[in-house]
Amino acid sequence: MDYNRVYKALYLYHIEERQSLNYISDETGLSPKQIMQLAKGSLYPTVYLHFMKDRETEDFSREYPYKTRKIKDSNINPLLETCTKQILHLSADLRDVKGYLLDQDYHEGDIKTILKNLAQNYTKDIEEVKKDKIRQILNILKMPTKFGIDFKNNIVTLYPHPKLNNYYIPVGVEYKTYRSYKMPDDLFEYFCSNQDTKQPSTPKEKVNKEEWQLLYKEGITMSEIANRYSVCPRTVRRYLNKQVAKA
């Protein structure tokens, strides 16, 4: 990783008091997740300690030597596959991927090529992968129940729950004593956005949607905003996309 980027991110966050993680990400190339860890000192702790010492003296002229490396032709396809998996299965976006590639010290020109390739190809694939995961999860949830015995020797009903791997792919079934299932946030958001059923409307307190845009600029995810205001993630996404189109 180019520690100069790390140092700049710390400066923007702590000295210029830039609270928008997306802004700092655009300025430095680090992902919002990396910046959050960095601001707490849990990522690149050596640079963090250097910065805090410089902060005491108000001298921020420190520079770090840095050398990039080219991506070998034989490594391009495996690297694209790794980055695609992060996007398809771990809900990463292009900022996250760029931060990952910078952390590997790849040349910036090569990084731009990888990101351009991903931006052109992954949108359709993401939807198909999410649909397939959700289909597998719902099929498991519809499986027949079983009976078991609890610690008091009572007979209880056991409900099927999907067992997911790190990529949120169902790899098995486990039985629990409760029916409700918490789907991963990213899959649940997509599931909600593709439901055609409408629930009876009930009077709700008017929501100030302008606050959503401010929160999103501060780095709060759409899913977190939806949870905070008790609305469907689809509603938040639709509103924010309209605001981007107007800009």
SVG drawing of the C-alpha trace seen along z (x, -y; Angstrom):
<svg xmlns="http://www.w3.org/2000/svg" viewBox="-54 -23 65 59">
<polyline fill="none" stroke="black" stroke-width="0.4" points="0.0,0.0 1.1,-3.5 1.4,-4.9 1.2,-8.4 -2.4,-7.7 -3.0,-6.4 -1.5,-9.5 -3.6,-11.8 -6.7,-10.0 -5.9,-10.6 -5.2,-14.2 -8.5,-14.7 -10.4,-13.0 -8.7,-14.4 -7.4,-17.8 -9.8,-18.9 -12.6,-17.1 -14.0,-15.6 -16.7,-13.3 -17.8,-11.9 -16.0,-8.6 -16.9,-8.6 -15.2,-11.9 -12.0,-10.7 -12.2,-7.5 -12.4,-9.5 -9.4,-11.6 -7.1,-8.8 -8.4,-5.6 -8.9,-3.8 -12.2,-2.1 -14.7,-3.6 -14.2,-0.4 -10.5,-0.9 -10.9,-4.6 -13.2,-3.7 -10.6,-1.2 -7.8,-3.7 -9.5,-6.5 -9.6,-4.3 -6.0,-3.3 -6.7,0.4 -5.4,0.4 -1.8,-0.6 -1.1,-1.4 2.5,-2.5 1.3,-5.3 -1.4,-6.2 1.2,-6.6 3.4,-8.7 0.4,-10.9 -0.5,-11.4 3.1,-12.5 3.1,-14.9 -0.2,-16.2 1.4,-17.3 4.0,-19.3 1.6,-20.4 4.2,-19.3 2.5,-17.1 5.3,-17.1 6.1,-13.4 6.5,-11.3 6.9,-7.6 8.9,-5.8 6.7,-3.8 7.1,-1.5 4.3,0.1 4.4,3.4 2.9,4.3 0.3,7.0 1.7,9.9 -0.4,11.0 -0.7,14.5 -2.2,12.9 -4.8,10.7 -7.6,13.4 -7.1,14.9 -7.1,11.3 -10.3,10.4 -11.9,13.6 -10.9,12.7 -12.3,9.2 -15.4,10.4 -16.0,12.8 -15.7,9.9 -18.3,8.0 -20.7,10.9 -20.5,12.6 -19.2,10.2 -21.2,7.1 -18.1,5.2 -18.3,2.2 -15.6,0.7 -14.3,-1.5 -13.7,1.6 -12.0,3.4 -9.8,0.4 -8.7,0.3 -7.9,4.0 -5.8,3.5 -3.9,0.5 -3.2,2.6 -1.4,5.1 0.8,2.3 -0.4,2.7 0.4,-0.1 -2.4,-2.6 -2.8,-2.2 -3.3,1.6 -5.9,0.9 -7.9,-1.4 -7.9,1.4 -9.2,3.9 -11.9,1.5 -13.0,0.6 -13.4,4.3 -15.4,5.0 -17.7,2.0 -18.6,3.2 -19.3,6.8 -20.4,7.4 -23.8,5.6 -25.9,8.3 -23.9,11.1 -24.6,9.7 -28.4,9.9 -28.2,13.5 -26.0,14.6 -28.3,12.9 -31.4,14.5 -29.8,17.9 -28.7,17.5 -32.1,16.3 -33.8,19.1 -31.6,21.7 -32.3,20.1 -36.0,20.0 -36.1,23.6 -34.3,24.6 -36.7,22.6 -39.6,24.5 -38.2,27.9 -40.2,30.1 -39.7,29.6 -38.3,32.2 -38.8,33.1 -36.2,33.0 -35.8,33.0 -34.7,29.9 -32.7,29.8 -35.9,30.4 -36.7,33.6 -39.6,31.8 -40.4,32.7 -39.9,29.6 -40.4,28.7 -37.1,28.0 -37.1,25.6 -34.7,25.8 -32.2,22.9 -29.7,22.5 -26.0,22.9 -24.0,20.3 -20.3,20.0 -18.3,16.8 -19.8,16.0 -23.4,16.4 -23.8,19.5 -25.9,22.2 -23.7,25.2 -26.0,27.2 -29.0,27.2 -29.1,26.8 -32.3,27.2 -33.2,24.7 -36.1,24.3 -37.3,21.1 -38.8,20.4 -37.6,16.8 -34.5,16.5 -32.2,13.5 -31.1,13.2 -27.8,11.4 -28.5,7.7 -27.5,7.4 -29.6,10.3 -32.5,9.2 -32.4,5.7 -32.5,7.3 -35.3,9.6 -37.4,6.7 -36.7,4.7 -38.1,7.5 -41.3,8.2 -44.6,7.5 -46.9,7.9 -48.2,4.8 -49.0,4.5 -52.0,2.5 -51.0,-1.1 -51.0,-2.5 -50.6,-6.1 -46.9,-6.9 -45.0,-9.8 -43.7,-11.9 -40.0,-11.1 -37.5,-13.9 -35.9,-12.2 -33.4,-15.0 -31.7,-13.6 -31.0,-10.4 -28.8,-12.1 -26.8,-13.8 -26.3,-10.5 -25.3,-8.7 -22.7,-11.4 -21.3,-10.7 -20.7,-7.1 -23.9,-5.5 -25.1,-2.6 -28.5,-2.5 -29.4,0.5 -28.4,-1.2 -30.5,-4.3 -33.5,-2.0 -33.2,-0.4 -32.8,-3.7 -36.0,-5.1 -37.9,-1.8 -38.5,-1.8 -37.7,0.7 -34.2,0.4 -35.7,0.1 -37.3,-3.2 -34.0,-4.6 -32.2,-3.4 -34.9,-4.9 -34.8,-8.3 -31.0,-8.5 -30.7,-7.4 -33.1,-10.2 -31.0,-12.8 -27.9,-11.6 -29.7,-11.9 -30.8,-15.4 -27.2,-16.5"/>
</svg>
